[in-house]
Amino acid sequence: MLERTDRLALAVANADTAVETYREIFDCEVVGDQLDEQACARRVTLQWGRDQLELMQPAGAGPVSDFLHSERSGVFAGGFSLADPAALAGRLEGKGVRVHEQAQDRFVVFPEDLDGTGVILSKRVERERVGLSDKIWQITYALPNLQEGLVRYIDLFGLGDLYTNQYESGEYGYLGAITWFEARDGGLLDSLEYLEPNDADKAVARFLRRNKRGIYMASIETDAIPTIKERVTASGAGWTGAGFGGFIHPRRLHGLLVGLVTYEDWNKTRPLPG
């Protein structure tokens, strides 16, 4: 039922400070600033490439404040767009997940109601690119048990007919799986990734010890990796290079660990059926 990975929401102590960080690194633009009454938070929305980043600053006691005070990672919710978000919202409710309808074609699950992994569902919209990022292509969940997590999320999101490949990373210390929304050469990279740590000393295991489970990171497509790297390293630490591109550490991005790839390189190497 999911079609695109199209947004992230971060719980932040100060939205204005976070806005400046994302502007300096990615050339984002503010496209919304409003009170989210159900989350009890100020919600500042950035256009981040073709997708959006919502910065959630507590405006009192509520889900965002609770999330920050629990000392969880900053990724409050992952967002997906699709033709009929109301249908998927109904599916989630039918499976016992509490869903909040916030506006026409916008539905939100708070982290406390889905194992620490908030969800935003919205209508699919094509946007012009803004800044150095192109789009969010993957949202990654950290789980204590990979197989149980696969069954749960594939069932909740109605992904049963989509291709899921499984693998192991010795370098990063986890068992992993990816559900591709379009499993074909030249298709969208949009996908959900699931990780179960198998090395207690690596980052995924440390995340799980702190958070129990949750959204571990996200990845973006960009043709501007050298420029982004230069901006990060020119103003401090927080960049780690990798053969596919690199990572920006969560301390530099107000709780978000982000991986950077080019579409061309990743499309050539990703596993596909057959």
N, C-alpha and C positions, 0 to 999 in steps of 0.2 A: 504493500500500500504506500510505502514511502517512495518519493521520487527524487528529492534533492536534500542534501545537507545544506541548510541555508542560513543558519545563525547560531550564535552562542550567547549565553547570558552569564556574566561574571558578577559575583557578589564582591563589592569593593567598599572600603571605608570612605573613600572620597572620589566621587565620579569625575570631578573637574581635573584632579591630578591624573587619573587614568586616561581621560580624554587627551591630555597633553602628551602622554607617553605614546599613545597609538598614533597621534598626529605626527609626532617627530619621527617615528620609525616607519610608518606605513602610508602617511599622507591621507588618513581617514578624514571624513567630514561628518559633523553632527547633523542628523536629519530628524531628530526627535528628542524632546525633553518633557517628561510628563510624570505625574504621580500615578503609580501603579497601586491602586487602593487595596487589592487583594493580597499583594505581596508586601504591602506597607513599605514602599520604597520609591525613591526617585529613580526613574528609568530613563537613562540617556542612551539614545540609539545612534550608533555610528554606521555610516556606509563604509564597509570594509571590502574593497573589491566589488564584486557583484552581489555580495552577501551582507549580512548585518551582524553587529556586535552590540549587545545590550549591557550597559553598565548599571548595576543595581546597587544603589546606596540606601541603607536603611533610613526610614523616616519615622521609626518607632518600633515597638515590639511587633514581630511578625516573622514570616518565613525567611526573609533575607537576613534579618538580625540574628535569628536562631542559627542560620547556616554559618555566619561569620563567628558567632560566639562559640560554636562547636569546634572551631579551629580546623574546619575542613578545608580542602583545596578550594580555590576560588571559582571553579567552574560550577555554577549554580544550575545550568540547564543546557541541553543540546537541542537545537531546533531543526525541524524538518518541514519541508513544503510538499504539498500533494494536491491533487485535484479536488478531493473531498475530505478536508480535515475533520468535519463533523462526524463522518462515518467512522474514522479511526478513533476519535474521541469516544464515540459510543461503544466501540469495541473494547477500549481500555476500561471504561466504566463497567461493562458487562463482565469483565474479568477481575473486578474488585479494586480497580485503581481510581482514586478520586481525581476528577478532572474539573477545572474551573474554566468556564466560558468567559473570556474577558472582552471580546468584541466580535463583530461578525467575522467568521472564519479564523479566529484566533482562540486557541485552547491551550491551557497550561496545566501541567502536573508539577507540583512542588516536590523538591527532593525528598522531603520527609514521607511522601506518599508512594515512592517507588525506589526503595533501596538506596537513597542518596543520589539518585540520578534524575534530576528534573528534566522535563520535556516541554518543548513549545511546538505546537502544530499550527501551520498557517497555509493559506492558499498559495499555490505556486505563482510566482511573479518573476518575470525577466527584467533585470535591472542593468543599467549601464555601469561599466567598471569605474570605480573611484580609487585612485591611489596605486600603490605598488603591488598589493595582493590581487590575485585574480578571483579565487573563490575558496571557500572551505570545501574540502573533498572527503574528509573522514573525521568521525568522532569516535573516540576510543574509551571503552569501559574497562575498568580493572575489577576482577571478580575473584572470589576465593575458590571457585570451582568452575572451570571453563565449560564443561559439558552441561552442567545445570544452567549456567548463564545463557548458553546458546539456546537451549530449549525454551527458557523463559522469554528472552527478548524476541526471538523469532516468532514465538506464538503471540506475544502481546502486540507486536507491530505487523503481524500478518505477512511475514517474510518467507513463508515456507516454500514458495516456488522459486525463490531466488538462489543463486549459486553462492555457497559458502565454502571457502577453502581453509584448511587448517595447516599449521606449521609450527616450528619451534625456533626460537632465537637464542643461541648460546651467547651471543654478544651482549644482548640486553636482558637475558635471564627470565624468559617466560615461554609458556605455551600460548599460541595465539590462533585466532580465526578471524576471517573477514567475510562479511556478507556484502556482495557487490549489488548495487541497484541495477547496473547494466553490465553484464558479464560478457563483453565483446570487445574486440580490438577496435579502437577508435571511439568507444563509448565513454560515457561519463565515468569519472573515478569515484563518484559519490558512494559512500559505503559506511558500514558500522564495523568497528574492530573490537575484539574482546580479548583480554589478556588475563592469564593466570600465572603468577610468578612461580618460578621453580629454582630461583637463586636468591636466598635470603639477604644477600649483600647488595643486590641491584635495586635500581630506583623503583621499579613496579612493586617489589616486595615492601620497600619502605613506605610507599604511598598507601598500600593496603593496611599496613600496621597502624598508620595514623587514622585512616578514614573508614576502615572496614570494607568499603567498596565505594565506587563512585565513577565520575567521568575523569579519567586520568589525563587526557590531552586531546588536542585536535591537530589536524594537518591542513595546510593550505597549498594551493597551486600558485606559482608565481614565476614570471620570467625575469624577476629583478633580484635574485638571491644575492649577487655581489653587492648591490647597492644597499640592501637591507642589512647584510652582514657588516658593511662598513659603518652604517649608522649605529648599530648596536655596539660594535667594538670601539668606536670613537668616543662613546660616552660611558664606558665601563665594561664590566664583565657580563657574562650571560649568554655568550654564543658558543656552541659546540658544533664543529663541522662533522659531516658524515658523507659517505660515498654518494648518497642520493641528493645531498643538499646540506641540510643542517637543522639544528634545534635552537630555539630561543627559550631560555630557562624561565620558569614561572615567576621568579623574583623580579624579573625585568618587565613582565607583562601582567602584574597584579593578579597572580594566581594561575595564569594560563601557560601551560607548557605547549609550545607549538612546533610542529615539524614543517619544513619547507621543501617542496619538490617542484620540478618542472613537469608539466603534463607529458611532454614528449618522452622524457626518460622513464617516468613511472608507468606510462601506458605500455612501453616496450617490455617491461620486466614483470608486470603483475601476473599472477597465476590466473588462468582462465580455464573453463571446462575443456577437457581433452588435451 
